[in-house]
Amino acid sequence: MTFWKRLRTYLIGVGLGLLMVYVFFKDRDLGGWTPQGRVLTTIDSSAVTLSDRALCQLNCYQIPKEEWRMIHNVADVNFSESNVRKKPCPVYRLESNYREEDYILIWEVCENAEKVELLSVKKLGIPCKECG
């Protein structure tokens, strides 16, 4: 068997294997194991508290108290702007585009204490002078 024949046989096998994996697992959400998926899952599955500042900002931007969940559902974690090495509770910055407006959510996630707190909500381009 020449090299090219072996390579062709190998690539055919890999292609068939990929096709079978796609057919068997196409309806599964496989994003839960990524760092972003883990952070979002931790926030979603924990009891959430809102800081006084976050409540003030929600009031300032005239966002109903429970609508932060909708903003959070379409958010992505920005790890380069987050403080993931902070002990014992890392701080994550989530960026969201909800109803054609950009938001920044700052979360403090304490996995050991199972405490998740929304520290800040900011609407880009619109300062909230009342809350600092």
Secondary structure, 3 states (H helix, E strand, C coil): CCHHHHHHHHHHHHHHHHHHHHHHHCCCCCHHHCHHHHHHHHHHHCCEEECHHHHHHHHHCCCCHHHHHHHHHCEEEEEEEEECCCCCCCEEEEEEEECCEEEEEEEEEECCCCEEEEEEEEECCECCCCCC
